[in-house]
Amino acid sequence: MHAKALERQIATVVSAALDRYAADLASVGLTWTQPTVRGASELSSYTSEIEVDFKDETGIVDVLEFFVFRGGKEIVSADEVEVWLAEAIPDVLSRRTG
């Protein structure tokens, strides 16, 4: 799959996961940014990552970020991200609730 297509697919997976946890996140006073894709370098050494910021009234309080490509190689699939998010988002919540 082309890099941009995979990044879009994974960003969609991240957005869907955030939507599933929207009520829980809001209940602890958190809002979040839509997934941001950052990429740099030439194709042979292409690196990209996806980031989501979690905010409260004071500003950014937590960040989820992960590489999609590193050194021109795909290092994560949409399925792997979905599994990781099922653990990572509850971790964000638990850090907020103590």
Phi and psi in radians as a Rosetta constraint file:
Dihedral C 1 N 2 CA 2 C 2 CIRCULARHARMONIC -1.078 0.35
Dihedral N 2 CA 2 C 2 N 3 CIRCULARHARMONIC 2.537 0.35
Dihedral C 2 N 3 CA 3 C 3 CIRCULARHARMONIC -0.950 0.35
Dihedral N 3 CA 3 C 3 N 4 CIRCULARHARMONIC -0.862 0.35
Dihedral C 3 N 4 CA 4 C 4 CIRCULARHARMONIC -1.116 0.35
Dihedral N 4 CA 4 C 4 N 5 CIRCULARHARMONIC -0.660 0.35
Dihedral C 4 N 5 CA 5 C 5 CIRCULARHARMONIC -1.153 0.35
Dihedral N 5 CA 5 C 5 N 6 CIRCULARHARMONIC -0.737 0.35
Dihedral C 5 N 6 CA 6 C 6 CIRCULARHARMONIC -1.147 0.35
Dihedral N 6 CA 6 C 6 N 7 CIRCULARHARMONIC -0.732 0.35
Dihedral C 6 N 7 CA 7 C 7 CIRCULARHARMONIC -1.070 0.35
Dihedral N 7 CA 7 C 7 N 8 CIRCULARHARMONIC -0.725 0.35
Dihedral C 7 N 8 CA 8 C 8 CIRCULARHARMONIC -1.114 0.35
Dihedral N 8 CA 8 C 8 N 9 CIRCULARHARMONIC -0.742 0.35
Dihedral C 8 N 9 CA 9 C 9 CIRCULARHARMONIC -1.073 0.35
Dihedral N 9 CA 9 C 9 N 10 CIRCULARHARMONIC -0.787 0.35
Dihedral C 9 N 10 CA 10 C 10 CIRCULARHARMONIC -1.192 0.35
Dihedral N 10 CA 10 C 10 N 11 CIRCULARHARMONIC -0.687 0.35
Dihedral C 10 N 11 CA 11 C 11 CIRCULARHARMONIC -1.055 0.35
Dihedral N 11 CA 11 C 11 N 12 CIRCULARHARMONIC -0.637 0.35
Dihedral C 11 N 12 CA 12 C 12 CIRCULARHARMONIC -1.146 0.35
Dihedral N 12 CA 12 C 12 N 13 CIRCULARHARMONIC -0.721 0.35
Dihedral C 12 N 13 CA 13 C 13 CIRCULARHARMONIC -1.071 0.35
Dihedral N 13 CA 13 C 13 N 14 CIRCULARHARMONIC -0.749 0.35
Dihedral C 13 N 14 CA 14 C 14 CIRCULARHARMONIC -1.115 0.35
Dihedral N 14 CA 14 C 14 N 15 CIRCULARHARMONIC -0.796 0.35
Dihedral C 14 N 15 CA 15 C 15 CIRCULARHARMONIC -1.046 0.35
Dihedral N 15 CA 15 C 15 N 16 CIRCULARHARMONIC -0.736 0.35
Dihedral C 15 N 16 CA 16 C 16 CIRCULARHARMONIC -1.121 0.35
Dihedral N 16 CA 16 C 16 N 17 CIRCULARHARMONIC -0.706 0.35
Dihedral C 16 N 17 CA 17 C 17 CIRCULARHARMONIC -1.117 0.35
Dihedral N 17 CA 17 C 17 N 18 CIRCULARHARMONIC -0.749 0.35
Dihedral C 17 N 18 CA 18 C 18 CIRCULARHARMONIC -1.088 0.35
Dihedral N 18 CA 18 C 18 N 19 CIRCULARHARMONIC -0.685 0.35
Dihedral C 18 N 19 CA 19 C 19 CIRCULARHARMONIC -1.077 0.35
Dihedral N 19 CA 19 C 19 N 20 CIRCULARHARMONIC -0.679 0.35
Dihedral C 19 N 20 CA 20 C 20 CIRCULARHARMONIC -1.131 0.35
Dihedral N 20 CA 20 C 20 N 21 CIRCULARHARMONIC -0.531 0.35
Dihedral C 20 N 21 CA 21 C 21 CIRCULARHARMONIC -1.763 0.35
Dihedral N 21 CA 21 C 21 N 22 CIRCULARHARMONIC 0.135 0.35
Dihedral C 21 N 22 CA 22 C 22 CIRCULARHARMONIC -0.971 0.35
Dihedral N 22 CA 22 C 22 N 23 CIRCULARHARMONIC -0.813 0.35
Dihedral C 22 N 23 CA 23 C 23 CIRCULARHARMONIC -1.142 0.35
Dihedral N 23 CA 23 C 23 N 24 CIRCULARHARMONIC -0.726 0.35
Dihedral C 23 N 24 CA 24 C 24 CIRCULARHARMONIC -1.134 0.35
Dihedral N 24 CA 24 C 24 N 25 CIRCULARHARMONIC -0.752 0.35
Dihedral C 24 N 25 CA 25 C 25 CIRCULARHARMONIC -1.124 0.35
Dihedral N 25 CA 25 C 25 N 26 CIRCULARHARMONIC -0.770 0.35
Dihedral C 25 N 26 CA 26 C 26 CIRCULARHARMONIC -1.119 0.35
Dihedral N 26 CA 26 C 26 N 27 CIRCULARHARMONIC -0.602 0.35
Dihedral C 26 N 27 CA 27 C 27 CIRCULARHARMONIC -1.159 0.35
Dihedral N 27 CA 27 C 27 N 28 CIRCULARHARMONIC -0.349 0.35
Dihedral C 27 N 28 CA 28 C 28 CIRCULARHARMONIC -1.873 0.35
Dihedral N 28 CA 28 C 28 N 29 CIRCULARHARMONIC 0.289 0.35
Dihedral C 28 N 29 CA 29 C 29 CIRCULARHARMONIC 1.391 0.35
Dihedral N 29 CA 29 C 29 N 30 CIRCULARHARMONIC 0.389 0.35
Dihedral C 29 N 30 CA 30 C 30 CIRCULARHARMONIC -1.832 0.35
Dihedral N 30 CA 30 C 30 N 31 CIRCULARHARMONIC 2.419 0.35
Dihedral C 30 N 31 CA 31 C 31 CIRCULARHARMONIC -2.001 0.35
Dihedral N 31 CA 31 C 31 N 32 CIRCULARHARMONIC 3.018 0.35
Dihedral C 31 N 32 CA 32 C 32 CIRCULARHARMONIC -2.611 0.35
Dihedral N 32 CA 32 C 32 N 33 CIRCULARHARMONIC 2.763 0.35
Dihedral C 32 N 33 CA 33 C 33 CIRCULARHARMONIC -1.559 0.35
Dihedral N 33 CA 33 C 33 N 34 CIRCULARHARMONIC 2.723 0.35
Dihedral C 33 N 34 CA 34 C 34 CIRCULARHARMONIC -1.167 0.35
Dihedral N 34 CA 34 C 34 N 35 CIRCULARHARMONIC 2.670 0.35
Dihedral C 34 N 35 CA 35 C 35 CIRCULARHARMONIC -0.982 0.35
Dihedral N 35 CA 35 C 35 N 36 CIRCULARHARMONIC 2.292 0.35
Dihedral C 35 N 36 CA 36 C 36 CIRCULARHARMONIC -1.884 0.35
Dihedral N 36 CA 36 C 36 N 37 CIRCULARHARMONIC 2.227 0.35
Dihedral C 36 N 37 CA 37 C 37 CIRCULARHARMONIC -1.734 0.35
Dihedral N 37 CA 37 C 37 N 38 CIRCULARHARMONIC 2.210 0.35
Dihedral C 37 N 38 CA 38 C 38 CIRCULARHARMONIC -2.106 0.35
Dihedral N 38 CA 38 C 38 N 39 CIRCULARHARMONIC 2.232 0.35
Dihedral C 38 N 39 CA 39 C 39 CIRCULARHARMONIC -2.341 0.35
Dihedral N 39 CA 39 C 39 N 40 CIRCULARHARMONIC 2.627 0.35
Dihedral C 39 N 40 CA 40 C 40 CIRCULARHARMONIC -2.672 0.35
Dihedral N 40 CA 40 C 40 N 41 CIRCULARHARMONIC 2.690 0.35
Dihedral C 40 N 41 CA 41 C 41 CIRCULARHARMONIC 1.658 0.35
Dihedral N 41 CA 41 C 41 N 42 CIRCULARHARMONIC 3.097 0.35
Dihedral C 41 N 42 CA 42 C 42 CIRCULARHARMONIC -1.360 0.35
Dihedral N 42 CA 42 C 42 N 43 CIRCULARHARMONIC 2.855 0.35
Dihedral C 42 N 43 CA 43 C 43 CIRCULARHARMONIC -0.967 0.35
Dihedral N 43 CA 43 C 43 N 44 CIRCULARHARMONIC -0.730 0.35
Dihedral C 43 N 44 CA 44 C 44 CIRCULARHARMONIC -1.184 0.35
Dihedral N 44 CA 44 C 44 N 45 CIRCULARHARMONIC -0.418 0.35
Dihedral C 44 N 45 CA 45 C 45 CIRCULARHARMONIC -2.156 0.35
Dihedral N 45 CA 45 C 45 N 46 CIRCULARHARMONIC 0.467 0.35
Dihedral C 45 N 46 CA 46 C 46 CIRCULARHARMONIC -1.025 0.35
Dihedral N 46 CA 46 C 46 N 47 CIRCULARHARMONIC 2.357 0.35
Dihedral C 46 N 47 CA 47 C 47 CIRCULARHARMONIC -2.287 0.35
Dihedral N 47 CA 47 C 47 N 48 CIRCULARHARMONIC 2.354 0.35
Dihedral C 47 N 48 CA 48 C 48 CIRCULARHARMONIC -2.506 0.35
Dihedral N 48 CA 48 C 48 N 49 CIRCULARHARMONIC 2.677 0.35
Dihedral C 48 N 49 CA 49 C 49 CIRCULARHARMONIC -2.473 0.35
Dihedral N 49 CA 49 C 49 N 50 CIRCULARHARMONIC 2.792 0.35
Dihedral C 49 N 50 CA 50 C 50 CIRCULARHARMONIC -2.067 0.35
Dihedral N 50 CA 50 C 50 N 51 CIRCULARHARMONIC 2.408 0.35
Dihedral C 50 N 51 CA 51 C 51 CIRCULARHARMONIC -2.329 0.35
Dihedral N 51 CA 51 C 51 N 52 CIRCULARHARMONIC 2.489 0.35
Dihedral C 51 N 52 CA 52 C 52 CIRCULARHARMONIC -2.272 0.35
Dihedral N 52 CA 52 C 52 N 53 CIRCULARHARMONIC 2.245 0.35
Dihedral C 52 N 53 CA 53 C 53 CIRCULARHARMONIC -1.767 0.35
Dihedral N 53 CA 53 C 53 N 54 CIRCULARHARMONIC 2.394 0.35
Dihedral C 53 N 54 CA 54 C 54 CIRCULARHARMONIC -1.872 0.35
Dihedral N 54 CA 54 C 54 N 55 CIRCULARHARMONIC 2.324 0.35
Dihedral C 54 N 55 CA 55 C 55 CIRCULARHARMONIC -2.254 0.35
Dihedral N 55 CA 55 C 55 N 56 CIRCULARHARMONIC 2.673 0.35
Dihedral C 55 N 56 CA 56 C 56 CIRCULARHARMONIC -2.209 0.35
Dihedral N 56 CA 56 C 56 N 57 CIRCULARHARMONIC -2.857 0.35
Dihedral C 56 N 57 CA 57 C 57 CIRCULARHARMONIC -1.138 0.35
Dihedral N 57 CA 57 C 57 N 58 CIRCULARHARMONIC -0.283 0.35
Dihedral C 57 N 58 CA 58 C 58 CIRCULARHARMONIC -1.632 0.35
Dihedral N 58 CA 58 C 58 N 59 CIRCULARHARMONIC -0.227 0.35
Dihedral C 58 N 59 CA 59 C 59 CIRCULARHARMONIC 2.216 0.35
Dihedral N 59 CA 59 C 59 N 60 CIRCULARHARMONIC -2.726 0.35
Dihedral C 59 N 60 CA 60 C 60 CIRCULARHARMONIC -1.215 0.35
Dihedral N 60 CA 60 C 60 N 61 CIRCULARHARMONIC 2.218 0.35
Dihedral C 60 N 61 CA 61 C 61 CIRCULARHARMONIC -2.061 0.35
Dihedral N 61 CA 61 C 61 N 62 CIRCULARHARMONIC -0.239 0.35
Dihedral C 61 N 62 CA 62 C 62 CIRCULARHARMONIC -2.801 0.35
Dihedral N 62 CA 62 C 62 N 63 CIRCULARHARMONIC 2.701 0.35
Dihedral C 62 N 63 CA 63 C 63 CIRCULARHARMONIC -2.450 0.35
Dihedral N 63 CA 63 C 63 N 64 CIRCULARHARMONIC 2.373 0.35
Dihedral C 63 N 64 CA 64 C 64 CIRCULARHARMONIC -1.941 0.35
Dihedral N 64 CA 64 C 64 N 65 CIRCULARHARMONIC 2.233 0.35
Dihedral C 64 N 65 CA 65 C 65 CIRCULARHARMONIC -2.594 0.35
Dihedral N 65 CA 65 C 65 N 66 CIRCULARHARMONIC 2.597 0.35
Dihedral C 65 N 66 CA 66 C 66 CIRCULARHARMONIC -2.755 0.35
Dihedral N 66 CA 66 C 66 N 67 CIRCULARHARMONIC 2.655 0.35
Dihedral C 66 N 67 CA 67 C 67 CIRCULARHARMONIC -1.387 0.35
Dihedral N 67 CA 67 C 67 N 68 CIRCULARHARMONIC 2.500 0.35
Dihedral C 67 N 68 CA 68 C 68 CIRCULARHARMONIC -1.811 0.35
Dihedral N 68 CA 68 C 68 N 69 CIRCULARHARMONIC -0.809 0.35
Dihedral C 68 N 69 CA 69 C 69 CIRCULARHARMONIC -2.173 0.35
Dihedral N 69 CA 69 C 69 N 70 CIRCULARHARMONIC 2.485 0.35
Dihedral C 69 N 70 CA 70 C 70 CIRCULARHARMONIC -2.489 0.35
Dihedral N 70 CA 70 C 70 N 71 CIRCULARHARMONIC 2.241 0.35
Dihedral C 70 N 71 CA 71 C 71 CIRCULARHARMONIC 1.050 0.35
Dihedral N 71 CA 71 C 71 N 72 CIRCULARHARMONIC 0.567 0.35
Dihedral C 71 N 72 CA 72 C 72 CIRCULARHARMONIC 1.415 0.35
Dihedral N 72 CA 72 C 72 N 73 CIRCULARHARMONIC 0.048 0.35
Dihedral C 72 N 73 CA 73 C 73 CIRCULARHARMONIC -2.035 0.35
Dihedral N 73 CA 73 C 73 N 74 CIRCULARHARMONIC 2.395 0.35
Dihedral C 73 N 74 CA 74 C 74 CIRCULARHARMONIC -1.173 0.35
Dihedral N 74 CA 74 C 74 N 75 CIRCULARHARMONIC 2.246 0.35
Dihedral C 74 N 75 CA 75 C 75 CIRCULARHARMONIC -2.057 0.35
Dihedral N 75 CA 75 C 75 N 76 CIRCULARHARMONIC -0.039 0.35
Dihedral C 75 N 76 CA 76 C 76 CIRCULARHARMONIC -2.631 0.35
Dihedral N 76 CA 76 C 76 N 77 CIRCULARHARMONIC 2.555 0.35
Dihedral C 76 N 77 CA 77 C 77 CIRCULARHARMONIC -1.837 0.35
Dihedral N 77 CA 77 C 77 N 78 CIRCULARHARMONIC 2.893 0.35
Dihedral C 77 N 78 CA 78 C 78 CIRCULARHARMONIC -1.057 0.35
Dihedral N 78 CA 78 C 78 N 79 CIRCULARHARMONIC -0.685 0.35
Dihedral C 78 N 79 CA 79 C 79 CIRCULARHARMONIC -1.113 0.35
Dihedral N 79 CA 79 C 79 N 80 CIRCULARHARMONIC -0.721 0.35
Dihedral C 79 N 80 CA 80 C 80 CIRCULARHARMONIC -1.138 0.35
Dihedral N 80 CA 80 C 80 N 81 CIRCULARHARMONIC -0.680 0.35
Dihedral C 80 N 81 CA 81 C 81 CIRCULARHARMONIC -1.112 0.35
Dihedral N 81 CA 81 C 81 N 82 CIRCULARHARMONIC -0.727 0.35
Dihedral C 81 N 82 CA 82 C 82 CIRCULARHARMONIC -1.054 0.35
Dihedral N 82 CA 82 C 82 N 83 CIRCULARHARMONIC -0.750 0.35
Dihedral C 82 N 83 CA 83 C 83 CIRCULARHARMONIC -1.120 0.35
Dihedral N 83 CA 83 C 83 N 84 CIRCULARHARMONIC -0.790 0.35
Dihedral C 83 N 84 CA 84 C 84 CIRCULARHARMONIC -1.086 0.35
Dihedral N 84 CA 84 C 84 N 85 CIRCULARHARMONIC -0.732 0.35
Dihedral C 84 N 85 CA 85 C 85 CIRCULARHARMONIC -1.123 0.35
Dihedral N 85 CA 85 C 85 N 86 CIRCULARHARMONIC -0.551 0.35
Dihedral C 85 N 86 CA 86 C 86 CIRCULARHARMONIC -1.109 0.35
Dihedral N 86 CA 86 C 86 N 87 CIRCULARHARMONIC -0.345 0.35
Dihedral C 86 N 87 CA 87 C 87 CIRCULARHARMONIC -1.751 0.35
Dihedral N 87 CA 87 C 87 N 88 CIRCULARHARMONIC -0.690 0.35
Dihedral C 87 N 88 CA 88 C 88 CIRCULARHARMONIC -1.213 0.35
Dihedral N 88 CA 88 C 88 N 89 CIRCULARHARMONIC -0.740 0.35
Dihedral C 88 N 89 CA 89 C 89 CIRCULARHARMONIC -1.182 0.35
Dihedral N 89 CA 89 C 89 N 90 CIRCULARHARMONIC -0.766 0.35
Dihedral C 89 N 90 CA 90 C 90 CIRCULARHARMONIC -1.050 0.35
Dihedral N 90 CA 90 C 90 N 91 CIRCULARHARMONIC -0.544 0.35
Dihedral C 90 N 91 CA 91 C 91 CIRCULARHARMONIC -1.119 0.35
Dihedral N 91 CA 91 C 91 N 92 CIRCULARHARMONIC -0.713 0.35
Dihedral C 91 N 92 CA 92 C 92 CIRCULARHARMONIC -1.037 0.35
Dihedral N 92 CA 92 C 92 N 93 CIRCULARHARMONIC -0.790 0.35
Dihedral C 92 N 93 CA 93 C 93 CIRCULARHARMONIC -1.089 0.35
Dihedral N 93 CA 93 C 93 N 94 CIRCULARHARMONIC -0.760 0.35
Dihedral C 93 N 94 CA 94 C 94 CIRCULARHARMONIC -1.173 0.35
Dihedral N 94 CA 94 C 94 N 95 CIRCULARHARMONIC -0.592 0.35
Dihedral C 94 N 95 CA 95 C 95 CIRCULARHARMONIC -1.161 0.35
Dihedral N 95 CA 95 C 95 N 96 CIRCULARHARMONIC -0.502 0.35
Dihedral C 95 N 96 CA 96 C 96 CIRCULARHARMONIC -1.370 0.35
Dihedral N 96 CA 96 C 96 N 97 CIRCULARHARMONIC -0.602 0.35
Dihedral C 96 N 97 CA 97 C 97 CIRCULARHARMONIC -1.655 0.35
Dihedral N 97 CA 97 C 97 N 98 CIRCULARHARMONIC -0.153 0.35
